[in-house]
Amino acid sequence: MTFVYWGGRKLIDVVGLGAPDAGGWAPYMQSAGIPGALLPLVIMTELGCGLLLIAGWRTRTAAFLLAGFCILANYFFHMKWALPPPAGHFNWIIFIKNFAVAGGLLAIAGRGAGSRSIDSWRKHAR
């Protein structure tokens, strides 16, 4: 659900219904060396793959993509532990959290969806 929340929040900010200046998402990305033009891809990944996971459809692919997203977010945005407190500590916490989430997502990618998922339903309907 966290991916759906953050993807939705970015989308609402970008279309002008949320924070002023589109939430500053594109400039924040650019400050880390990522082109702000990739923001729509970020929104589609978080929102799209998050919804796929909730629905249990294409679960393995969605989980694998989101695990990669977590690792990339860590690399580009959360390896700033030398910042003065509390920013450095906050980045460390988010860094560890993202690795834990990525590990869980890789477990889902390896095991697949549960018995109450669309993937399972489609598999048994054949």
Summary of the structure (lengths in Angstrom):
residues: 126
radius of gyration: 16.3
end to end distance: 29.6
largest distance: 57.3
contacts: 358
relative contact order: 0.13
helix: 77%
strand: 0%
